[in-house]
Amino acid sequence: MDLEQNISALVRLNEVLDEKNEELQQVIETAYQHNKWFTKENILLSLKNIREQFLDEMKIRAWLSKYDLSAGLYENRVKQPRNVGIVMAGNIPLVGFHDFLCVFLSGHRALIKLSSKDDVLFPFILKNLFEIDDELKHWISVSEIIKGMEAAIATGSNNSSRYFQYYFGKYPNIIRKNRSSVAVLNGNESREDLEKLGLDIFSYFGLGCRNVSKLFVPSAYSFDLFFQSVEKFSGSMHDHNKYMNNYDYNRVLLLMNQTLFLTNNFLIVKEDEKISSPVAMLYYEFYSNENDLMKRLQRDDSNIQCIAGKNFLPFGESQSPQLDDYADGADTMKFLFEL
């Protein structure tokens, strides 16, 4: 494995993933037909972040510079590469790309198990990588059953994480569970702020761990401006049958149980202490002061992926992670370099 050669391959891959690529357009349509949650807009959103954040040469070099790759250390590592199994999730398009990128640039072999929900887009990426550099076929493989694994990176639900722990516990591993993201409002947000917050909520229909699924709002907060601001997302939500089926189902359950909630006919907003909310539903919780709020956030830190707000991650940026925005806060590159 040659680091410079691999970086060059990624830069060329960036060019292939241009949405004007006719073959890519066909693959996007196939992915959508395979999984209706993967709309063209959501796939392009994922590809946009991959191209701008993960495949930019300067950003890659700045990211790698944070790790000790001096004095031939990288070359020494790749003389004894490990076989790293990657079990990818399928909740949003190409959600496992960052794990693959880390293994690819750390000098190890990637043994990949794709999610059945997202098994169209990644093979297209690999096909193009192999066309760019045929030698990469010896370093990257995809199969239903991972054999010869020496380390594991697995992402799934809280239930599947127990399965992963049972099978992968004997190897060095990173095993990720369910996480969700939250937003903190102070009541002084502008309409523009709340429109950007809508991106954090509705991108990928709320299925990603970086999607805001809960709001922390000051006591007696009025949701009027919030509902007005997110109305711009009405059309795309109403046009998606799966999303609206979830909305209708959850609304009926709440009505049958006589549970209080707010709605604008495509999003249910409900007071609840839990962090993770169902599709088409957003939880909220009141806070009285900032000290109590910070204690509350710390209490659920292991369940929170990121926090949006004026003193946190800017509104509208939760779905644009940087190369060092590691899922669950576990430094994947550090883990791989220390194998």
Order of alpha helices (4+ residues) and beta strands (2+ residues): alpha-alpha-alpha-alpha-alpha-beta-alpha-beta-alpha-beta-beta-alpha-beta-beta-alpha-beta-alpha-alpha-alpha-beta-beta-beta-alpha-beta-alpha
